[in-house]
């Protein structure tokens, strides 16, 4: 993370306008330590950094943060700084191609995105601002996943009780893009707008949707496709919201033994391709699972909304950095193994590239300094040892083998 780039974001957001010693950079290092080391509290973060303080000088951290100082910074410094940093790092990695690429490739060249959200449960007595249910609080993390590298193209944090449809209104896609999402994001007006702009979607059809069949297409032989139909929405208000013909594809889910009814505005792709596109949406579920299981977004070190947002944005940033380490390594790392082993070697003096390629290799031995033996006429071999006296700073030398 270039310091110059970070300082520009700090000036843009004005997060150090009235700071006294504890910089935004120290706050970033503390939060990254929280996720990489698996710290559960402010005490663990501050004590952990204090124990390894001499090994953080290269990061510009020369003193440990206080618990109250870190808590105050998380509560009052804008979380937008870390959101901007996340997108800046992602843009640089993507421009250089420094992220793992998608393994499963489709024949089409359209950009493929998946949209979904995950709910993070909170204790309502500690987070009263995150009112969700009668005795439960929560927030939602909405992510638009780019299937080229399975990294976010858009992310937003909202209250858990907020309708998912409101998030989709803020998204803009280029013509030819394909967006995949579940039934919670269904919006007929948005379907009509996308169809006019040449943006395609694949989603689950609502169970109570009313429609009429215009055309029945031939079902491919020996596939999991049960029906392929061109339909028109015929509900009470649906024709006024989306007057365009849509496509209904019924897929048999062999693993779970159920039918999945898909709805799309793409009339040209084969039914098996539509089914495969929706199946690839499972990658966003893996993304959320990876985020929750390996990084600290289930337990929070602050109770304010700003502190929670900072912890979520830095968790996403940490995930991007770990994916970059996976790209650098020639070893086929799983994300969980990389996160756990990195936690155990976080402050070891190892070459990072060598460790990523061969983490179980014996670490190199630190060379032991040897005394220098000098031949002096009439005195024989003399060895010199230099000692620094901490009180006066003067030098003392002692010689052996012939006098002092």
Secondary structure, DSSP 8 states (H G I E B T S, - for coil): --HHHHHHHHHHHTTTTT--S--HHHHHHHHHHHHHHT--SHHHHHHHHHHTGGGGGGGT--S---HHHHHHHHHHS-THHHHHHHHHHHHHHHHHT-S---SS--SS-S-EEEEEEEEEEE-TTT-TTSEEETTEEEEEEEEEEETTTTEEEEEEEEETTS-THHHHTT----TT-EEEE-GGG--HHHHHHHHHHT-EEEEE--TT--EEEEEE----TTSSEEEEEEEEE-STTHHHH--S-EEEEEEEETTTTEEEEEEES--SS-HHHHHHHHHTTHHHHHHHHHHHHHSS-SS-S--SHHHHHHHHHHHHHHHHHHHHHHHH-SS---HHHHHHHHHHTTT----HHHHHH-TTS-----------EEEETTTEEEEEEEEE-TTT--EEEEE-SS--
